[in-house]
Amino acid sequence: MDSVQQRKELKKQNLVNAAYELFMSKGFNKTSIDEIVMKAKVAKGTFYLYFKDKNEVMKEIVVRISRNILLEAFEKVKANDRGDFVQNVLFFVDNIIEYFKRNKLVLRLIERNFSWPLVKEQMGQIPEDSAFQEMADTLTSNMEGRSQEEVFKLIYVIVATCGSVCYSSIIYGEPDTIDNMKPTLYHIIEQALTK
């Protein structure tokens, strides 16, 4: 990567970091683009070189957060392989839940937008992201008798359901606490993986 490209990436990263800090402290709706560029120490026009609006910055933040959570959970599964695919997936989900329990502000920020497909779509644009590809390959290789499309849909449902249940249960305690929801969630996942 040449120095011009590196400077551009640095400016974009500074904008994303500034937006993340402001969204976490003030909230998405109460943060202006002017505040983001001031915090990032760039001109307002620079913002529009990279993003159409605040929603695009938020999408970038959600992708980065989701990617990090998914990869962290996957690394823990690899380090603690249970030798059983279903148990590994449940351990994967449990790590996601525990992350959100420890990081309620992050969960509140991304709301119900925790998403495998959004991350997969973005990571497809970054060929050197081998860790994410390894996670996808591992999950799909253990689903014998199912098409890649079916596996993707199943993973989507599991991750989206996990994110939604975490948001409702951790933030609002609805319909119950997340610890009381885990058995139901895990039962549903086991059923989906063993059919």
C-alpha positions as CSV (number, residue, x, y, z in Angstrom):
1,M,0.0,0.0,0.0
2,D,1.5,3.3,-1.0
3,S,1.7,6.3,1.3
4,V,-1.3,8.2,-0.3
5,Q,-3.5,5.1,0.2
6,Q,-2.2,4.7,3.8
7,R,-3.1,8.4,4.5
8,K,-6.6,7.9,3.1
9,E,-7.1,4.7,5.2
10,L,-5.9,6.6,8.3
11,K,-8.3,9.4,7.7
12,K,-11.2,7.0,7.2
13,Q,-10.1,5.1,10.4
14,N,-10.0,8.3,12.3
15,L,-13.5,9.2,11.2
16,V,-14.8,5.7,12.2
17,N,-13.0,5.9,15.6
18,A,-14.3,9.4,16.3
19,A,-17.9,8.4,15.3
20,Y,-17.7,5.3,17.5
21,E,-16.6,7.3,20.5
22,L,-19.3,9.9,20.0
23,F,-22.0,7.4,19.3
24,M,-21.0,5.5,22.5
25,S,-21.0,8.7,24.7
26,K,-23.8,10.7,23.1
27,G,-25.8,8.3,21.1
28,F,-26.2,8.0,17.3
29,N,-29.1,10.5,17.0
30,K,-27.4,13.2,19.2
31,T,-24.1,13.1,17.3
32,S,-23.6,15.4,14.3
33,I,-21.3,15.0,11.4
34,D,-19.7,18.3,12.4
35,E,-18.8,16.7,15.8
36,I,-17.4,13.6,14.1
37,V,-15.1,15.6,11.7
38,M,-14.0,17.9,14.6
39,K,-13.1,14.9,16.7
40,A,-11.3,13.2,13.8
41,K,-9.5,16.5,13.0
42,V,-10.5,16.4,9.3
43,A,-12.4,18.8,7.0
44,K,-16.1,18.1,6.6
45,G,-15.6,17.4,2.9
46,T,-13.3,14.6,3.9
47,F,-16.2,12.9,5.6
48,Y,-18.2,12.9,2.4
49,L,-15.3,11.3,0.5
50,Y,-15.8,8.2,2.6
51,F,-19.4,8.2,3.8
52,K,-22.7,9.4,2.4
53,D,-24.1,10.0,5.9
54,K,-24.0,8.9,9.5
55,N,-25.8,5.7,8.7
56,E,-22.9,4.6,6.5
57,V,-20.5,5.2,9.3
58,M,-22.7,3.3,11.7
59,K,-22.8,0.4,9.2
60,E,-19.0,0.4,9.2
61,I,-18.9,0.4,13.0
62,V,-21.5,-2.5,13.2
63,V,-19.5,-4.5,10.7
64,R,-16.2,-4.0,12.7
65,I,-17.8,-4.8,16.0
66,S,-19.6,-7.8,14.7
67,R,-16.5,-9.1,13.0
68,N,-14.4,-8.8,16.1
69,I,-17.1,-10.5,18.3
70,L,-17.5,-13.4,15.8
71,L,-13.7,-13.9,15.4
72,E,-13.1,-13.7,19.1
73,A,-15.8,-16.3,19.7
74,F,-14.3,-18.5,17.0
75,E,-10.8,-18.3,18.4
76,K,-12.1,-19.5,21.8
77,V,-13.9,-22.4,20.1
78,K,-10.6,-23.4,18.3
79,A,-8.7,-23.2,21.6
80,N,-11.4,-25.2,23.5
81,D,-12.6,-27.6,20.8
82,R,-15.1,-30.0,22.3
83,G,-14.8,-32.5,19.4
84,D,-18.5,-32.2,18.7
85,F,-19.8,-29.8,16.1
86,V,-23.1,-28.9,17.9
87,Q,-21.3,-28.3,21.2
88,N,-18.8,-26.1,19.5
89,V,-21.5,-24.0,17.9
90,L,-23.2,-23.7,21.4
91,F,-19.9,-22.7,22.9
92,F,-19.5,-20.2,20.0
93,V,-22.9,-18.7,20.8
94,D,-22.2,-18.7,24.5
95,N,-19.0,-16.6,23.9
96,I,-21.1,-14.1,21.9
97,I,-23.6,-13.8,24.7
98,E,-21.0,-13.4,27.4
99,Y,-19.3,-10.7,25.3
100,F,-22.6,-8.7,25.2
101,K,-23.2,-9.2,28.9
102,R,-19.8,-7.6,29.6
103,N,-20.3,-4.9,26.9
104,K,-23.9,-3.6,27.3
105,L,-23.0,-0.2,25.8
106,V,-21.7,-1.8,22.6
107,L,-24.9,-3.9,22.4
108,R,-27.1,-0.8,23.0
109,L,-25.1,0.9,20.2
110,I,-25.5,-1.8,17.6
111,E,-29.0,-2.7,18.8
112,R,-30.3,-5.7,16.8
113,N,-27.9,-5.1,13.9
114,F,-25.4,-7.8,15.0
115,S,-25.1,-9.7,11.7
116,W,-23.1,-12.5,10.1
117,P,-24.3,-11.6,6.5
118,L,-23.3,-8.0,6.9
119,V,-19.9,-9.0,8.0
120,K,-19.6,-11.7,5.4
121,E,-20.5,-9.2,2.7
122,Q,-17.9,-6.7,3.9
123,M,-15.2,-9.3,4.5
124,G,-15.7,-10.6,0.9
125,Q,-14.2,-7.3,-0.1
126,I,-11.1,-7.9,1.9
127,P,-9.4,-11.0,0.5
128,E,-6.7,-11.1,3.2
129,D,-9.2,-11.7,5.9
130,S,-8.3,-15.4,6.2
131,A,-9.5,-15.7,9.8
132,F,-13.1,-15.0,8.8
133,Q,-12.9,-17.3,5.8
134,E,-11.5,-20.1,8.1
135,M,-14.5,-19.6,10.4
136,A,-17.0,-19.8,7.5
137,D,-15.2,-22.9,6.1
138,T,-15.1,-24.6,9.5
139,L,-18.8,-24.0,10.1
140,T,-19.8,-25.1,6.6
141,S,-17.5,-28.2,6.4
142,N,-19.2,-29.7,9.4
143,M,-22.7,-29.6,8.0
144,E,-22.7,-32.8,5.9
145,G,-25.7,-33.4,3.8
146,R,-26.6,-29.6,3.5
147,S,-25.9,-27.3,0.7
148,Q,-23.7,-24.2,1.2
149,E,-26.7,-22.0,0.8
150,E,-28.7,-23.9,3.4
151,V,-25.7,-23.7,5.8
152,F,-25.4,-20.0,5.3
153,K,-29.1,-19.5,6.0
154,L,-28.8,-21.6,9.1
155,I,-25.8,-19.6,10.4
156,Y,-27.6,-16.4,9.6
157,V,-30.6,-17.5,11.6
158,I,-28.4,-18.6,14.6
159,V,-26.4,-15.4,14.7
160,A,-29.3,-13.1,14.1
161,T,-31.4,-14.9,16.7
162,C,-28.5,-14.7,19.2
163,G,-28.1,-11.0,18.6
164,S,-31.8,-10.3,18.9
165,V,-32.3,-12.4,22.1
166,C,-29.2,-10.7,23.6
167,Y,-30.6,-7.3,22.9
168,S,-34.0,-7.9,24.3
169,S,-32.8,-9.9,27.3
170,I,-29.7,-8.0,28.3
171,I,-31.0,-4.5,27.6
172,Y,-34.6,-4.9,28.6
173,G,-34.8,-8.2,30.5
174,E,-37.5,-9.3,28.1
175,P,-38.9,-11.9,28.0
176,D,-36.5,-12.9,30.8
177,T,-32.8,-12.4,31.7
178,I,-30.3,-13.7,29.2
179,D,-29.1,-16.4,31.6
180,N,-32.7,-17.7,31.9
181,M,-33.1,-17.5,28.1
182,K,-29.9,-19.5,27.3
183,P,-31.4,-23.0,27.8
184,T,-34.3,-22.1,25.4
185,L,-31.9,-20.6,22.8
186,Y,-29.5,-23.5,23.0
187,H,-32.3,-26.0,22.6
188,I,-33.5,-24.2,19.5
189,I,-30.0,-24.1,18.0
190,E,-29.4,-27.8,18.8
191,Q,-32.7,-28.7,17.1
192,A,-31.7,-26.7,14.0
193,L,-28.3,-28.3,13.8
194,T,-29.3,-31.9,14.2
195,K,-32.3,-32.0,11.8
